[in-house]
Amino acid sequence: MTTAEPIQRAGARVLLVDGRERVLLFRGVDPGRPEVSPYWFTVGGGLEPGESSMDGALRETREETGLRLSAGDLVGPVWHEVAEFPFEGRTYRQPQDFFLARVESWPVDTSAFEEPELRSIDRHRWWSVSELERTDEAYYPAELPTLLRSLLGSGS
């Protein structure tokens, strides 16, 4: 069961793209709703009190992938959305900025995952735009292929 009024929090997300023009996504589930199928999502999450979107994007990238970026490595925000989603019996309403970061390659290090991530994320994968367009698996945001094509060019 989810709360009636969503919990308001701001977020930052990162479209981390490798040299093969693939975006890094994590696969997770809502531990509070084990009957719901897993879904894929970008690097990022909620901001800490007083934290800017840029600082949150840098922190989340470091915590979730082990990659230490600087503000100069991020482009954006390149997109903004307001996501509303349930997680562990609560509903969140999260205005969030998306940034773009490019790396040639990166061996993802999830050793700094916090407890909620350990309970909910079971894998990661680099996805091409065409793979996203062909998959039957759920991913968020739904506009991700269109957004990536506009940022990377139509050949992705």
MARKE-875068 format. One line per 2 residues: their letters; for each residue x, y, z of N, C-alpha, C, CB. Coordinates in steps of 0.05 Angstrom, whole numbers. Glycine has a CB too. Layout:
% residues N
a) X/Y/Z/X/Y/Z/X/Y/Z/X/Y/Z | ...
END
This chain:
% residues 156
mt) 17/-24/0/0/0/0/18/25/0/-19/0/24 | 10/45/-16/26/69/-17/11/91/-3/31/77/-46
ta) 27/112/5/15/135/19/-2/151/0/37/152/32 | -22/165/11/-40/181/-6/-26/205/-18/-64/190/10
ep) -11/220/-2/3/243/-11/32/236/-18/2/266/10 | 41/241/-42/68/234/-49/89/250/-32/73/240/-79
iq) 111/237/-27/133/250/-14/148/266/-35/153/229/0 | 151/292/-30/165/310/-49/195/309/-44/154/339/-47
ra) 210/304/-66/239/306/-64/249/312/-92/251/280/-53 | 271/327/-94/284/333/-119/304/311/-126/297/361/-119
ga) 310/307/-151/329/287/-160/346/296/-182/314/262/-168 | 367/281/-187/385/285/-209/392/258/-221/411/300/-201
rv) 394/257/-248/400/232/-262/421/237/-282/374/220/-275 | 436/216/-289/458/218/-308/454/198/-330/485/215/-294
ll) 455/208/-355/456/191/-378/486/186/-383/442/204/-404 | 496/164/-372/525/157/-375/528/141/-400/535/142/-349
vd) 542/152/-420/544/140/-446/573/133/-452/533/160/-468 | 577/108/-461/604/99/-467/612/105/-496/606/69/-462
gr) 636/97/-503/647/102/-529/633/88/-552/676/94/-530 | 617/69/-546/600/55/-566/572/67/-567/599/25/-560
er) 568/90/-554/543/104/-553/521/88/-539/534/111/-581 | 528/73/-518/509/58/-502/506/72/-476/518/28/-498
vl) 481/71/-465/476/84/-439/475/63/-417/448/99/-440 | 486/70/-394/486/52/-371/459/53/-357/509/59/-352
lf) 447/30/-353/422/28/-338/425/7/-316/398/21/-357 | 411/11/-294/409/-9/-273/382/-22/-274/413/4/-245
rg) 381/-48/-266/356/-62/-265/348/-65/-236/357/-90/-280 | 323/-58/-230/315/-60/-203/286/-68/-200/319/-34/-189
vd) 278/-72/-175/251/-79/-168/243/-62/-144/247/-110/-162 | 218/-60/-139/208/-47/-114/205/-70/-94/181/-32/-119
pg) 222/-71/-73/220/-92/-53/192/-94/-40/241/-89/-32 | 178/-71/-40/151/-70/-28/130/-82/-47/144/-42/-21
rp) 137/-87/-72/118/-98/-91/132/-119/-108/107/-76/-110 | 139/-142/-95/154/-163/-109/140/-175/-133/161/-184/-90
ev) 114/-171/-135/99/-181/-158/103/-165/-183/69/-183/-151 | 113/-141/-181/118/-124/-204/144/-131/-218/118/-94/-196
sp) 144/-133/-244/167/-140/-259/190/-120/-256/160/-143/-289 | 215/-129/-259/238/-111/-257/236/-90/-279/264/-127/-259
yw) 250/-68/-275/251/-46/-294/280/-34/-294/230/-24/-287 | 287/-21/-316/313/-9/-320/311/21/-316/325/-16/-347
ft) 332/33/-305/332/62/-301/361/72/-301/318/68/-274 | 363/99/-304/389/112/-306/403/115/-279/386/139/-319
vg) 428/122/-280/443/129/-256/430/153/-243/473/135/-263 | 428/154/-217/418/178/-204/399/172/-182/406/196/-223
gg) 388/193/-169/369/190/-148/363/216/-134/380/170/-127 | 353/214/-110/345/238/-95/368/255/-86/328/230/-72
le) 363/281/-85/383/300/-75/383/301/-45/378/328/-87 | 406/307/-34/408/311/-5/400/340/1/437/306/5
pg) 392/346/26/383/374/32/405/394/24/377/376/62 | 396/415/10/415/436/1/433/430/-22/431/443/24
es) 431/406/-33/448/397/-54/437/406/-81/451/366/-54 | 454/416/-99/446/424/-126/442/399/-143/466/444/-138
sm) 428/403/-165/425/380/-184/452/371/-194/407/389/-208 | 469/389/-201/496/382/-211/512/366/-190/512/408/-219
dg) 512/376/-165/526/362/-144/514/335/-139/527/379/-118 | 488/333/-140/475/307/-136/481/288/-158/445/311/-134
al) 482/297/-183/489/280/-205/517/269/-202/486/296/-232 | 536/286/-194/563/278/-190/565/257/-167/582/302/-184
re) 552/263/-145/552/244/-122/540/218/-129/537/257/-98 | 516/218/-142/503/193/-149/520/176/-168/475/199/-161
tr) 533/189/-187/550/175/-206/573/161/-191/561/194/-228 | 585/176/-173/607/164/-157/597/141/-140/620/186/-139
ee) 574/145/-126/564/124/-108/555/99/-123/542/134/-91 | 542/103/-146/530/80/-160/548/67/-181/505/90/-175
tg) 569/81/-189/587/69/-210/616/69/-203/583/83/-236 | 624/84/-183/652/87/-176/667/107/-193/666/60/-179
lr) 653/119/-212/665/139/-231/664/167/-218/650/139/-258 | 688/179/-216/690/206/-204/692/226/-227/715/208/-186
ls) 670/240/-231/669/261/-251/671/289/-238/643/259/-267 | 677/309/-254/676/336/-245/654/350/-259/704/351/-250
ag) 647/374/-250/625/389/-263/630/393/-293/621/416/-249 | 654/396/-301/661/399/-329/656/375/-346/689/407/-331
dl) 653/352/-333/647/327/-348/618/323/-354/657/303/-332 | 601/339/-341/572/337/-345/562/358/-365/557/339/-319
vg) 543/351/-382/530/369/-399/501/371/-389/531/360/-430 | 492/396/-387/464/399/-379/459/416/-355/452/373/-375
pv) 434/413/-347/415/392/-352/406/392/-381/391/395/-334 | 403/368/-392/395/363/-420/365/357/-421/411/341/-432
wh) 352/352/-399/324/345/-398/314/347/-369/319/316/-410 | 289/351/-366/276/353/-340/249/338/-341/272/383/-331
ev) 243/324/-320/217/311/-318/208/311/-288/218/282/-329 | 183/305/-284/173/301/-258/163/272/-257/150/321/-250
ae) 177/256/-242/170/227/-240/154/223/-214/195/209/-240 | 134/206/-216/119/198/-192/119/167/-192/89/209/-192
fp) 129/156/-169/133/127/-169/130/117/-140/160/120/-180 | 121/91/-138/120/79/-111/147/65/-105/97/58/-110
fe) 154/64/-80/177/49/-71/174/43/-42/204/65/-77 | 174/17/-36/172/6/-9/149/19/7/198/11/6
gr) 125/19/-6/101/28/8/97/58/9/102/18/35 | 114/73/-3/111/102/-4/110/111/-34/135/117/11
ty) 97/133/-38/97/145/-65/114/170/-65/68/151/-75 | 131/173/-85/149/196/-87/141/212/-111/178/187/-88
rq) 143/238/-109/140/256/-132/167/271/-134/116/277/-128 | 181/266/-156/209/275/-158/214/291/-183/227/251/-156
pq) 214/317/-181/224/333/-204/254/327/-206/219/364/-200 | 263/321/-231/291/313/-233/303/323/-259/294/283/-232
df) 328/332/-257/344/340/-280/362/318/-289/361/365/-273 | 364/315/-316/382/295/-328/406/309/-340/366/280/-350
fl) 429/297/-335/455/307/-346/466/285/-364/475/314/-323 | 483/293/-383/497/275/-400/526/274/-393/493/283/-430
ar) 537/250/-391/566/247/-387/576/225/-405/572/240/-357 | 599/229/-416/611/209/-435/637/198/-423/616/221/-462
ve) 640/172/-426/665/158/-419/671/139/-442/662/143/-391 | 696/134/-446/703/115/-468/693/87/-460/734/114/-473
sw) 699/79/-435/689/54/-423/692/57/-393/705/29/-434 | 678/40/-379/679/42/-350/671/15/-337/662/65/-339
pv) 688/4/-320/681/-21/-305/664/-13/-281/707/-37/-297 | 639/-15/-283/620/-5/-262/626/-18/-235/591/-11/-270
dt) 629/-1/-215/635/-10/-188/611/-2/-170/662/2/-177 | 596/-22/-161/572/-17/-145/577/-21/-115/549/-34/-154
sa) 603/-22/-107/609/-28/-79/600/-6/-60/639/-32/-76 | 593/18/-69/584/39/-51/554/41/-51/596/66/-60
fe) 540/21/-62/511/21/-60/502/23/-31/499/-4/-73 | 481/38/-26/469/40/0/448/19/4/457/69/5
ep) 438/15/28/420/-7/34/396/-8/15/410/-3/62 | 382/14/9/359/11/-9/367/1/-37/345/38/-12
el) 391/9/-46/400/0/-72/408/-30/-71/425/16/-81 | 419/-38/-49/426/-67/-46/401/-84/-47/442/-71/-20
rs) 379/-74/-35/354/-89/-35/340/-89/-61/336/-78/-14 | 345/-69/-78/328/-66/-101/341/-69/-128/315/-39/-100
id) 368/-67/-130/382/-68/-156/396/-95/-158/401/-44/-159 | 392/-109/-180/405/-135/-183/425/-137/-206/384/-156/-186
rh) 425/-117/-224/445/-117/-245/447/-90/-259/439/-139/-265 | 467/-88/-276/470/-65/-293/477/-74/-321/491/-45/-282
rw) 473/-56/-341/479/-63/-368/482/-37/-385/457/-82/-380 | 499/-38/-405/501/-16/-424/482/-23/-447/531/-13/-434
ws) 465/-4/-454/444/-8/-475/448/11/-498/416/-4/-463 | 446/1/-522/445/19/-546/417/29/-549/455/4/-572
vs) 414/50/-564/387/61/-569/370/40/-583/389/87/-585 | 382/27/-603/366/7/-618/358/-17/-600/382/-4/-642
el) 374/-24/-581/366/-45/-562/343/-36/-545/390/-53/-544 | 344/-11/-536/321/-1/-520/295/-1/-537/327/28/-510
er) 298/7/-562/274/8/-579/262/-20/-584/281/22/-605 | 279/-41/-583/269/-68/-589/261/-84/-565/291/-83/-604
td) 269/-76/-541/264/-93/-518/235/-92/-509/282/-84/-495 | 226/-113/-496/200/-114/-483/203/-108/-454/187/-142/-487
ea) 228/-104/-444/232/-98/-416/225/-69/-410/261/-104/-407 | 215/-64/-386/208/-36/-378/233/-20/-372/189/-36/-354
yy) 233/5/-380/255/23/-373/243/51/-369/277/24/-395 | 258/67/-354/249/94/-348/272/113/-352/237/96/-319
pa) 267/137/-362/241/146/-371/233/134/-398/241/177/-374 | 208/133/-404/198/121/-428/209/135/-453/167/121/-429
el) 216/161/-450/226/177/-472/256/173/-477/221/206/-466 | 268/154/-463/297/151/-464/308/147/-493/305/128/-448
pt) 298/130/-510/309/128/-537/308/154/-553/294/106/-552 | 286/168/-551/283/193/-566/303/214/-555/254/204/-563
ll) 305/215/-528/323/234/-516/352/228/-524/321/233/-485 | 360/202/-523/387/195/-531/392/200/-560/392/165/-525
rs) 373/194/-577/377/200/-606/381/230/-610/353/190/-623 | 367/247/-596/370/276/-600/397/285/-589/348/291/-586
ll) 407/273/-569/433/281/-557/457/269/-572/434/272/-528 | 454/244/-582/476/230/-594/476/231/-624/476/202/-584
gs) 454/238/-636/452/236/-665/436/212/-673/479/236/-678 | 425/213/-696/406/191/-705/420/165/-710/391/200/-730
gs) 446/164/-712/460/139/-719/463/121/-695/486/145/-730 | 454/128/-671/459/112/-647/442/87/-647/452/128/-623
END
